[in-house]
Amino acid sequence: MEHIPSDNPIRVLLDGVEPSSLYGLFDDALAAVKSAGASPSTCLNGCTSIALDGTQF
């Protein structure tokens, strides 16, 4: 990769995406975390909290 867009162009691209279309990605990410042996912490109302910085993906 030579040219990585900043956060503003990425936001412009994602503004038109329906949030519900991304729900499956979160399920996949959580399954990957669990299969790696990590136990994500839970937060308010039983939601799962995962901090990802994206540098390894």
C-alpha positions in Angstrom: 0.0 0.0 0.0 1.3 3.4 -0.9 -1.5 5.8 -0.3 -3.6 5.3 2.8 -6.6 7.6 3.0 -7.0 9.7 6.1 -10.1 9.4 8.3 -12.2 12.0 6.4 -12.3 10.2 3.1 -13.1 7.0 4.9 -15.9 8.6 6.7 -17.3 10.0 3.4 -17.3 6.4 2.0 -18.9 4.9 5.1 -21.6 7.6 5.5 -23.8 6.0 2.9 -23.4 2.5 4.4 -26.4 1.2 6.4 -25.0 0.2 9.9 -27.0 -3.0 9.9 -25.0 -4.2 6.9 -21.9 -4.3 9.1 -23.3 -6.3 12.1 -22.1 -9.6 10.7 -18.5 -8.3 10.6 -18.7 -7.7 14.4 -19.9 -11.2 14.9 -17.0 -12.5 12.8 -14.5 -10.4 14.7 -15.8 -11.6 18.1 -15.6 -15.2 16.9 -12.0 -14.7 15.8 -11.1 -13.2 19.2 -12.8 -16.1 21.0 -11.1 -18.7 18.8 -7.7 -17.1 19.5 -8.3 -17.8 23.2 -8.9 -14.2 24.2 -11.8 -13.4 26.5 -13.3 -10.0 25.7 -14.6 -8.0 28.6 -18.3 -7.2 28.8 -19.6 -3.8 29.5 -23.0 -2.2 30.3 -26.1 -4.2 29.4 -24.1 -7.3 28.4 -22.4 -5.7 25.3 -19.0 -6.9 24.3 -16.2 -4.4 24.3 -13.2 -5.0 22.0 -10.5 -2.5 21.4 -8.9 -2.8 17.9 -6.3 -0.5 16.5 -6.2 -2.0 13.0 -2.4 -2.1 12.7 -2.3 -5.8 12.4 -5.2 -6.3 10.0 
